[in-house]
Amino acid sequence: MKTIIIGGVAGGMSAATRLRRLDEHAEITVYEQGPHVSFANCGLPYFIGDVIGAEENLLLQTPDSLWRRFRLDIRVNSRIVAIDPATKTVTGTNMLTGQEFIDSFDSLILSPGAIPRQLGIPGGERALSLRDVPDAVRIKDAVDVTDAGAEAGTAVILGGGFIGVEVAENLRHRGMRVTLVQQASTILPQFDPEMIEPLQSTLESNGVVLALGRTAVEITESEVVLDNGQRLSADLVISAIGVTADAEFVAQSGLRMGTAGGIWVDENHRTSDPHIFAVGDAAQKHNALTGSDQMIWLANLANRHGRAVADVVAGVDSPERDSQGTGIIGAFGMVAAITGLSEKGARLAGLDYRVAHAHPGSHAGYYPGSATLALKVIFDPETGKILGGQATGTDGADKRIDVLATAIYARLTVDDLMNLELAYAPQFGSAKDAVNQLGYVANNIWHQRTPSVQWHELEARVAAGATVLDVRTDPENDVRAIPGSLHIPVDDLRSRLDEVPDGEVIVHCRVGQRGHIATQFLRQNGKNAHNLDGGCLTWLAGTESRERTQRVLAFP
């Protein structure tokens, strides 16, 4: 039996090596259009920034090493341009010689990956994109040239997704002056605005200029022109506006394409042809929370699906679970992570949901180095089932998002978060772990013990006559207060209850804990009190994100 795999790296090589372990006698050929069949594509931005010092550190395996260990026939610089399902053949071109070739298969695994979107603007050909090691070398060489100049070079990055942000950080590490242009109102728009704001603020404080709500309309020899007429100096231009499935040749073969733009596959990664399979960035995914089809560009899914498809080809039943889209990014010490649905995603899916925010410490406060986290959970108001989670902070965000991702996979509720037994020692967590504390907050909201108001609802509630009650200390209130708020410290509330007006009262403290205490007291004394979820920290993050976009949009 002969299996051809189109594309290496995560999905293709996971499939190839797993298939060899399952079947020592299988004939396995891998066609990869680039010069490297196995490389760390997630490490490319860090090679540009000299965090990864040598190109060879990005190369995980070579054709020779894969032949010696797995007897895999690896053909690099070989692009497949056509598939004939009827004759079970593929047609390809040697990228070095231009020579055409034809090969036959019993089973075919498609893992061609994704290609950068085209800018489609005058001068767009000047922009460099980042997909593979040769791309990274080209960008690094361009940075080296500007680094040799008398003044720091300028770079404009088009697109504020994962690659755009990572490249921005690494170009700043190289000393370049960087502007990041993003069409959406925030970077990384899969996050909710109050949760991504700490990363936006961190980028700006480290010298990255954010041009939000803007698009490029032209690239000249030395500048990028924005849609508002602003001209940005640009020795180097990077296009990171997103990717699409590299699957035009698949569509031309007559195989079914999915509604989200990738190759359609069933739960066993089988395409519309029973002998052809697809994995990785080119294959459409199925969302575990909404039931919708979507594209998810994640290396961990490509690796997992590559292993699973090898099982199916070898005759081992291995149905795949739907995807929930867990991702993480870090820049200048700040980390933002997400799993499942955001609020925007839940709204687009037409789902009813509730939200809880918490700002616990990354570990016990009395142990040195504890940092405040921002955690968010989105859940079903009927069942309490967790629909999504987000985490931001300088320490501990990664481990908390992994817990939330596992909770979604296991179909847990927010009440289950309270009862998880998580590892505790003062330097690693708290006796009430940050995830437990998020569960406590969500439990009170779900069971309506503490009715809450979200940061973006506050303005409308105040306009309708609600009173904002600040229960923080005097020094906290002096630093910054929500405009028009009434200030009564929580410890004074019992003796000053008569100062609290009738009607709706929205209570807030710094993170929500004292607000919860005050809300409970006021409601038990006949007041219509609600807690501002996440307290002043969440409100500040949300409003600052909104104001940042408005400031940028106001540029002449």
C-alpha positions in Angstrom: 0.0 0.0 0.0 1.3 3.4 -1.0 0.5 6.6 0.8 1.4 10.0 -0.6 1.4 13.0 1.7 1.3 16.5 0.3 2.9 19.0 2.6 5.2 18.4 5.6 5.7 20.4 8.8 3.2 19.8 11.5 0.3 17.9 9.9 2.1 16.1 7.2 5.0 14.9 9.2 2.9 13.8 12.1 0.9 11.7 9.7 4.0 10.2 8.1 5.8 9.2 11.2 2.7 7.9 12.9 1.8 5.8 9.9 5.3 4.3 9.8 5.0 3.3 13.5 1.7 1.6 12.7 2.8 0.0 9.5 6.5 -0.9 8.9 5.8 -2.1 5.4 3.8 0.9 4.0 5.3 2.9 1.2 5.2 6.5 2.3 6.2 9.5 0.1 6.0 13.1 1.2 6.0 16.0 -1.2 6.9 19.4 0.2 7.1 22.5 -2.0 9.7 24.3 0.1 13.3 23.4 0.9 12.5 22.2 4.4 10.1 19.4 5.3 10.1 19.8 9.1 10.7 23.2 10.7 9.5 25.2 13.7 7.2 27.7 11.9 6.0 29.1 15.2 9.6 30.1 15.9 10.1 32.2 12.8 9.4 35.6 14.4 11.9 34.9 17.1 14.6 34.0 14.5 14.0 37.5 13.0 14.4 39.0 16.5 17.6 37.0 17.2 16.0 35.2 20.1 16.6 32.1 18.1 20.2 32.6 17.0 20.7 30.2 14.1 18.7 29.1 11.2 19.5 25.5 11.8 17.8 25.7 15.2 14.5 26.0 13.3 15.1 22.8 11.3 13.7 19.9 13.2 14.3 17.0 10.8 15.8 16.6 7.3 15.0 14.2 4.5 18.1 12.2 5.4 17.3 11.9 9.1 13.7 10.9 8.3 14.9 8.3 5.9 17.3 6.8 8.4 14.8 6.6 11.2 11.5 6.1 9.5 12.3 5.1 5.9 10.2 8.0 4.6 10.7 9.1 1.0 10.9 12.9 1.3 10.8 15.0 -1.9 11.4 18.7 -1.0 11.1 21.6 -3.6 8.3 19.6 -5.1 4.9 21.3 -5.5 1.8 19.2 -6.3 -0.3 21.1 -8.8 -3.1 18.6 -9.6 -4.9 15.6 -8.3 -6.8 13.0 -10.3 -9.0 11.0 -7.9 -10.2 8.7 -10.7 -6.8 7.4 -11.6 -5.4 8.0 -8.1 -2.5 10.1 -9.3 -0.9 13.4 -8.5 0.9 15.8 -10.8 3.7 18.0 -9.5 6.5 20.3 -10.5 10.1 20.3 -9.3 10.5 23.9 -8.0 14.2 24.0 -8.9 14.2 22.4 -12.4 10.7 23.0 -13.5 10.4 19.3 -14.5 6.9 17.8 -14.2 6.3 14.4 -12.6 3.3 12.1 -11.9 3.0 9.7 -9.0 0.3 7.3 -8.0 -1.2 6.4 -4.6 -3.5 4.1 -2.7 -4.2 6.7 0.0 -3.5 10.4 -0.3 -3.2 12.8 2.7 -3.5 16.5 2.0 -1.6 18.9 4.3 -0.6 21.8 2.0 -1.1 24.4 4.8 -2.1 28.0 4.3 -0.8 30.9 2.2 -0.7 34.6 3.0 -3.5 36.8 1.8 -2.6 39.2 -0.9 -2.7 42.9 -0.2 -4.2 44.0 -3.5 -3.0 47.6 -3.3 -0.5 49.6 -5.3 3.0 48.7 -4.2 1.8 45.7 -2.4 4.5 43.6 -3.9 7.0 45.4 -1.7 5.6 43.9 1.5 7.2 40.8 2.8 5.2 37.9 4.3 6.2 35.2 6.8 5.3 31.6 6.0 8.5 29.5 6.1 12.2 29.6 6.8 13.2 31.3 3.5 10.7 34.1 4.3 12.2 34.5 7.7 15.7 34.7 6.3 14.6 37.4 3.8 13.0 39.5 6.5 16.0 39.1 8.8 18.4 40.1 6.0 16.3 43.2 5.4 16.5 44.1 9.1 20.2 43.5 9.1 20.6 46.1 6.3 18.5 48.7 8.1 20.4 47.9 11.4 23.6 48.9 9.7 22.3 52.5 9.0 23.1 55.6 11.0 19.5 55.8 12.3 17.1 53.1 13.5 15.1 51.7 10.6 11.3 52.0 10.4 9.0 49.1 9.9 5.3 49.0 9.2 3.4 45.8 9.9 0.0 45.4 8.3 -2.2 43.1 10.4 -2.5 42.8 14.1 -3.0 39.0 14.4 -0.7 36.6 16.1 2.1 36.9 13.5 1.8 40.7 13.3 2.2 41.1 17.0 5.0 38.6 17.4 6.9 40.2 14.5 6.3 43.7 16.0 7.9 42.6 19.3 10.9 41.1 17.6 11.5 44.0 15.3 11.5 46.3 18.4 14.0 43.9 20.0 16.2 44.6 16.9 15.8 48.4 17.6 13.5 49.2 14.7 10.7 51.9 15.0 7.6 49.9 14.5 4.0 50.8 13.6 1.4 48.1 13.5 -1.7 48.9 11.3 -4.8 47.0 12.2 -8.2 47.2 10.4 -10.2 46.1 13.4 -10.7 48.3 16.5 -8.3 46.1 18.5 -5.3 43.8 17.8 -6.2 40.1 18.0 -10.0 40.7 17.5 -10.8 37.2 18.6 -10.3 38.5 22.1 -12.8 40.8 23.8 -11.6 44.4 24.1 -11.2 44.6 27.9 -9.1 41.4 27.8 -6.7 42.4 25.1 -6.2 45.9 26.4 -3.3 45.0 28.7 -1.4 43.6 25.7 -2.2 46.7 23.6 -0.9 48.9 26.5 2.2 46.8 26.8 3.0 47.1 23.1 2.6 50.8 23.2 4.7 51.2 26.3 7.5 49.3 24.6 7.5 51.6 21.6 5.1 49.9 19.1 2.7 52.5 17.6 -0.8 51.1 17.1 -2.8 52.4 14.2 -6.2 50.8 14.9 -9.2 51.0 12.7 -7.0 51.7 9.7 -6.0 50.0 6.5 -3.1 50.6 4.0 -4.1 51.9 0.6 -0.7 52.2 -1.0 2.9 51.3 -0.5 5.6 53.5 -2.0 9.4 53.1 -2.0 9.7 54.6 1.5 6.2 54.9 3.0 2.9 53.2 3.7 -0.2 55.4 3.0 -3.2 54.8 5.2 -6.9 55.2 4.3 -7.0 58.5 6.2 -4.1 60.0 4.2 -1.5 59.5 6.9 1.9 58.5 5.6 4.1 56.2 7.6 7.9 55.9 7.1 8.7 52.3 6.1 12.1 51.0 5.4 10.5 47.6 5.8 6.9 46.5 5.3 5.5 43.2 6.6 2.1 41.9 5.4 0.4 39.8 8.1 -3.2 40.4 7.2 -4.1 36.7 7.5 -4.0 33.5 5.5 -6.1 31.3 3.3 -6.0 27.6 2.6 -3.5 26.6 0.0 -6.0 24.4 -1.7 -6.8 25.8 -5.2 -5.4 22.6 -6.8 -7.7 20.6 -4.5 -10.8 22.5 -5.5 -9.8 22.0 -9.2 -9.7 18.2 -8.7 -13.4 18.2 -7.9 -13.1 17.4 -4.2 -15.7 19.1 -2.0 -14.7 22.4 -0.4 -16.1 23.5 2.9 -18.3 26.6 3.5 -15.5 28.2 5.6 -13.0 28.1 2.7 -11.0 25.0 3.5 -11.2 21.4 2.3 -14.3 19.6 3.6 -13.6 16.6 5.8 -15.6 14.2 8.0 -14.8 13.2 11.5 -12.1 10.9 10.3 -10.5 13.6 8.2 -11.7 11.9 5.0 -12.6 14.2 2.1 -15.4 13.6 -0.4 -13.2 10.9 -2.0 -12.9 7.9 0.4 -9.2 7.4 -0.5 -8.2 11.1 0.1 -7.8 12.8 3.5 -6.9 16.3 4.6 -5.5 17.8 7.8 -3.8 21.0 9.0 -4.4 24.6 8.0 -6.0 23.7 4.7 -8.7 21.5 6.2 -11.9 22.9 7.5 -12.6 22.4 11.2 -15.9 22.0 13.1 -16.5 24.2 16.1 -17.3 22.2 19.2 -19.3 25.0 20.8 -21.4 26.4 17.9 -21.6 23.5 15.5 -20.4 25.8 12.7 -17.6 25.2 10.2 -14.5 27.3 10.5 -10.8 27.6 9.8 -8.5 27.3 12.8 -4.8 27.9 12.1 -3.1 26.2 15.0 0.0 23.9 15.0 -1.3 21.8 17.9 -4.4 20.8 15.9 -2.4 20.1 12.8 -0.1 17.8 14.8 -3.1 16.0 16.5 -5.0 15.6 13.3 -1.9 14.3 11.5 -1.6 11.6 14.0 -5.3 10.8 13.9 -5.5 10.5 10.1 -2.6 8.1 10.1 -4.6 5.9 12.4 -7.5 5.9 10.0 -5.3 5.2 7.0 -3.8 2.2 8.9 -7.3 0.9 9.8 -7.4 2.1 13.4 -10.7 3.8 14.3 -9.8 7.3 15.5 -12.8 9.8 15.2 -11.8 13.3 15.9 -13.4 15.6 18.5 -14.5 19.0 17.3 -12.2 22.0 17.8 -12.5 24.8 20.3 -9.7 27.1 19.2 -7.2 27.5 22.1 -4.4 30.1 21.5 -1.8 32.1 23.4 0.5 34.9 22.6 3.1 36.8 24.6 4.9 40.1 24.0 7.3 42.1 26.2 6.3 39.9 29.2 2.6 40.3 28.8 0.5 37.2 27.9 -2.9 36.9 26.4 -4.7 33.6 26.0 -8.1 32.4 24.8 -10.1 29.2 24.5 -13.6 28.6 23.1 -15.9 31.5 22.4 -15.5 35.2 23.0 -18.5 37.4 23.7 -18.5 38.4 20.0 -18.3 34.8 19.0 -21.2 33.9 21.2 -23.3 36.8 19.8 -22.5 35.8 16.2 -23.6 32.3 17.0 -26.9 33.5 18.4 -26.2 32.1 21.8 -27.5 33.4 25.1 -24.6 33.7 27.6 -23.4 35.2 30.9 -20.0 36.5 31.8 -17.8 36.6 34.9 -14.5 38.5 35.4 -11.9 38.0 38.1 -8.6 39.6 38.9 -6.8 37.1 41.3 -3.1 37.0 42.0 -1.0 34.6 40.0 0.1 33.0 43.3 -0.2 33.7 47.0 0.1 37.4 47.6 2.4 37.1 50.5 5.0 35.3 48.4 7.2 37.6 46.3 6.4 38.1 42.7 2.7 37.6 42.6 1.1 39.5 39.7 -2.6 40.4 39.1 -4.3 38.3 36.4 -7.3 39.1 34.3 -9.6 36.1 33.9 -12.9 35.8 32.0 -15.3 33.0 31.6 -18.4 32.9 29.3 -21.1 30.4 30.2 -24.6 29.2 29.3 -27.1 30.8 31.6 -29.3 27.7 31.7 -26.8 24.9 32.2 -23.7 26.8 33.5 -21.7 25.0 30.8 -18.5 26.9 30.0 -18.4 28.3 26.5 -15.2 30.3 26.5 -12.4 31.7 28.6 -9.7 34.3 28.4 -6.6 35.1 30.5 -4.2 38.0 30.5 -1.2 38.7 32.7 2.5 38.6 33.2 2.5 35.4 35.2 0.3 32.4 35.3 -2.1 33.1 32.4 -0.8 30.1 30.5 -1.6 27.5 33.2 -5.1 29.0 33.8 -6.1 29.0 30.2 -5.1 25.3 30.0 -7.4 24.5 32.9 -10.3 26.4 31.2 -9.6 24.7 27.9 -9.7 21.3 29.6 -12.9 22.3 31.4 -14.5 23.1 28.0 -13.3 19.8 26.5 -14.8 17.9 29.5 -18.1 19.9 29.2 -17.8 21.2 32.8 -19.9 24.0 34.3 -18.7 27.1 36.1 -19.7 25.4 39.4 -17.1 22.7 38.6 -14.4 25.4 38.5 -15.0 26.0 42.2 -14.3 22.3 43.0 -11.2 21.6 40.9 -8.3 20.4 43.1 -5.4 22.3 41.6 -1.7 22.2 42.7 -0.9 24.7 45.4 2.2 26.0 47.0 2.7 29.7 47.7 5.1 30.2 44.8 2.8 28.5 42.3 -0.8 29.4 43.2 -3.1 30.1 46.1 -5.1 27.9 48.4 -8.1 29.3 46.4 -6.5 29.1 43.0 -7.2 31.8 40.4 -9.5 29.3 38.5 -11.4 28.5 41.7 -11.9 32.2 42.4 -13.2 32.7 38.9 -15.6 29.8 39.6 -16.8 31.5 42.8 -17.5 34.7 40.9 -19.3 32.9 38.1 -21.3 30.8 40.6 -22.7 33.9 42.3 -23.6 35.4 38.9 -25.1 32.2 37.6 -27.3 31.5 40.6 -28.2 35.2 40.8 -26.9 35.7 44.3 -25.0 38.8 43.0 -26.6 40.3 39.9 -23.9 41.9 37.8 -23.4 44.6 35.2 -20.8 44.4 32.5 -18.3 47.3 31.9 -19.8 48.1 28.5 -23.3 48.3 30.0 -22.5 50.9 32.6 -22.9 54.0 30.5 -26.4 53.1 29.4 -27.5 52.1 32.9 -26.2 55.5 34.3 -28.1 57.3 31.6 -31.2 55.5 32.6 -30.8 56.8 36.2 -28.6 54.3 38.0 -26.1 55.4 40.7 -22.5 54.2 40.6 -21.3 53.5 44.1 -17.5 53.3 44.6 -16.7 51.2 47.8 -12.9 51.4 47.5 -10.8 53.3 50.0 -10.2 57.0 50.0 -6.7 56.8 48.5 -8.0 54.5 45.7 -10.8 56.8 44.9 -8.4 59.8 44.8 -6.3 58.2 42.1 -9.1 57.7 39.6 -12.9 57.5 40.0 -15.7 56.6 37.6 -17.2 60.0 36.7 -20.2 60.9 38.7 -19.8 58.0 41.2 -20.8 58.2 44.8 -18.0 57.2 47.2 -18.6 55.3 50.4 -15.9 52.8 51.5 -17.2 49.3 52.1 -16.2 49.4 55.8 -18.3 52.5 56.3 -21.4 51.3 54.4 -23.4 50.1 57.3 -23.2 53.4 59.1 -23.9 55.4 56.0 -26.6 53.4 54.5 -29.0 56.4 54.4 -26.7 58.1 51.9 -27.3 55.4 49.3 -30.2 56.6 47.1 -33.2 54.5 46.0 -33.3 53.1 42.5 -30.6 51.0 40.8 -27.2 51.1 42.5 -24.2 49.7 40.6 -21.5 48.9 43.1 -17.8 48.7 42.2 -14.4 48.2 43.9 -11.1 47.5 42.3 -11.7 43.9 41.1 -15.2 43.0 42.3 -14.7 41.2 45.6 -15.5 44.2 47.9 -18.3 45.1 45.4 -19.8 41.6 46.0 -19.7 42.1 49.7 -21.3 45.5 49.4 -23.9 44.3 46.9 -25.0 41.5 49.3 -25.3 44.0 52.2 -27.3 46.5 50.2 -29.7 43.9 48.7 -30.4 42.5 52.2 -31.3 46.0 53.2 -33.8 46.5 50.5 -31.6 48.2 47.9 -31.7 47.3 44.1 -27.9 46.7 44.0 -25.8 45.2 41.2 -22.1 44.5 41.2 -19.9 45.9 38.4 -18.3 42.6 37.2 -14.6 42.7 37.4 -14.6 46.0 39.2 -12.8 49.1 38.2 -9.9 47.2 36.6 -12.2 45.6 33.9 -14.0 48.9 33.4 -10.8 50.8 32.9 -9.4 48.2 30.4 -12.6 48.2 28.4 -12.9 52.0 28.2 -9.2 52.5 27.5 -9.4 50.1 24.6 -12.4 52.0 23.2 -10.8 55.4 23.7 -7.5 54.2 22.1 -9.4 53.3 18.9 -11.2 56.6 18.9 -8.0 58.5 19.3 -6.4 56.7 16.4 -9.5 57.3 14.2 -9.3 61.0 14.9 -5.8 61.3 13.4 -5.8 63.7 10.5 
